[in-house]
């Protein structure tokens, strides 16, 4: 494998590891800063978020051990981050790293929104927020295409 591909894989690995660590840190900080009551539901959702952030960390680590498997897991990690939404009582948003998002707020009129966020997580199930929003994380979308290009280069090097 040439040095350019190795550098790109290293950058992706570090990005995913830092994103996961940042997400776990923010989740712990939000849980224990005293503004919310720790219920079983809050703990379950926080464990789900932590699981996704641990998955991001494992994707980064796998890139150092088994590049092909690491790239496949990295695509899965990024696919989970591409679309985020909130429709009434249901919502999902997962970001491990950085999000530059474009979306539409559909309350009243269709309003175009631009959003930037660091590692964040939101999961709504049964709690009517009154929001209707859908967005696309452009960073995750870019990373999926970039990872696919790296996969092709790695496959070509393996064939030779």
PEGI-V352561 format. One record per pair of residues at least 24 apart in sequence whose C-alpha atoms are under 8 Angstrom apart, sorted by the first residue. I is the first residue (numbers start at 1). GAP is how many residues later the second one is. D is the distance in whole Angstrom. If there is no record, write none. Layout:
I/GAP/D + I/GAP/D
This chain:
1/153/7 + 1/156/6 + 5/145/7 + 5/148/8 + 5/149/8 + 9/54/7 + 9/58/8 + 9/141/8 + 10/53/8 + 10/54/8 + 12/48/7 + 13/46/7 + 13/47/4 + 13/48/7 + 13/50/6 + 13/51/7 + 14/46/6 + 15/45/8 + 15/82/7 + 16/40/5 + 16/41/6 + 16/43/7 + 16/44/5 + 16/80/7 + 16/81/7 + 17/39/6 + 17/40/4 + 17/41/8 + 17/42/8 + 17/43/5 + 17/44/7 + 18/39/8 + 18/79/7 + 19/34/7 + 19/37/7 + 19/38/8 + 19/77/5 + 19/78/4 + 19/79/8 + 19/99/8 + 19/100/6 + 20/32/8 + 20/33/4 + 20/34/6 + 20/35/8 + 20/36/5 + 20/37/5 + 20/76/6 + 20/77/7 + 20/99/7 + 21/32/7 + 21/33/8 + 21/36/7 + 22/74/8 + 22/75/8 + 22/97/6 + 23/27/7 + 23/30/6 + 23/73/6 + 23/74/8 + 23/96/5 + 23/97/6 + 23/98/8 + 24/25/8 + 24/26/6 + 24/29/6 + 24/30/8 + 26/93/8 + 26/94/8 + 45/78/7 + 49/45/8 + 49/72/6 + 53/43/7 + 56/40/7 + 68/83/7 + 68/86/7 + 71/76/6 + 71/79/8 + 71/80/7 + 74/73/8 + 75/68/8 + 75/69/6 + 75/72/7 + 75/73/8 + 78/62/5 + 78/63/7 + 78/65/7 + 78/66/6 + 79/61/7 + 79/62/8 + 79/65/7 + 81/56/7 + 81/59/6 + 82/54/5 + 82/55/5 + 82/56/7 + 82/58/5 + 82/59/6 + 83/51/7 + 83/52/6 + 83/53/5 + 83/54/6 + 84/50/6 + 84/51/5 + 84/52/6 + 84/53/8 + 85/47/8 + 85/48/5 + 85/49/4 + 85/50/6 + 86/38/8 + 86/45/6 + 86/46/5 + 86/47/5 + 86/48/6 + 87/43/8 + 87/44/6 + 87/45/4 + 87/46/6 + 88/39/8 + 88/40/5 + 88/41/5 + 88/42/5 + 88/43/5 + 88/44/6 + 89/35/6 + 89/36/6 + 89/37/5 + 89/38/5 + 89/39/4 + 89/40/6 + 89/41/7 + 90/33/8 + 90/34/5 + 90/35/5 + 90/36/6 + 90/37/7 + 90/38/7 + 91/31/7 + 91/32/5 + 91/33/5 + 91/34/7 + 92/29/8 + 92/30/6 + 92/31/5 + 92/32/6 + 93/27/7 + 93/28/5 + 93/29/5 + 93/30/7 + 94/25/8 + 94/26/6 + 94/27/5 + 94/28/7 + 95/24/5 + 95/25/5 + 95/26/6 + 96/24/7 + 98/41/7 + 99/38/6 + 99/39/7 + 99/40/6 + 99/41/7 + 100/37/6 + 100/38/6 + 100/39/6 + 101/34/6 + 101/35/5 + 101/36/4 + 101/37/6 + 101/38/8 + 102/33/5 + 102/34/5 + 102/35/7 + 102/36/7 + 103/30/7 + 103/31/5 + 103/32/4 + 103/33/6 + 104/29/6 + 104/30/6 + 104/31/6 + 105/26/8 + 105/27/6 + 105/28/5 + 105/29/7 + 106/25/8 + 106/26/5 + 106/27/6 + 107/24/7 + 107/25/6 + 107/26/8
